[in-house]
Amino acid sequence: MPGVDRRTLLRSQKYEKNVTKRGSVGSSKKNKKNEYPVSPILLGVFLLLVVGSALFQILNTATTSSPFG
């Protein structure tokens, strides 16, 4: 095939047989997303910071504000 890049031709031949299978493609070809985008430890630290700072702000506001303004 003149005018076709060799790399494109090889990719086309590699995945050409998958076109006729339509849905019965093996699991090795499917994208797997088993990993979290953020590690659980980092998520825990972030959650601790957010909840901790919110509690600190609530306690700080409750102790410094006077009820009679």
C-alpha positions, 0 to 999 in steps of 0.5 A: 500500500503506497503512501501508508506509514509502516507503523500505521499498517502494523497497527492496523493489521494487529487490531484488524481481527478485533473488528469482527469480534465486536464485544468478545475482545479479550480482557487483555485488550480492555482498559483496566482501572484497578488503581486509584488516581490518589493513594489511600494514605494521601486521601486520608491525610487530606481528609484529616486536614479538611475535617480537622481544620473545620473542627478547629474553626468551629471550636475557635468560633464558638469560644471567641464569639459572645452571644450578646454581640 
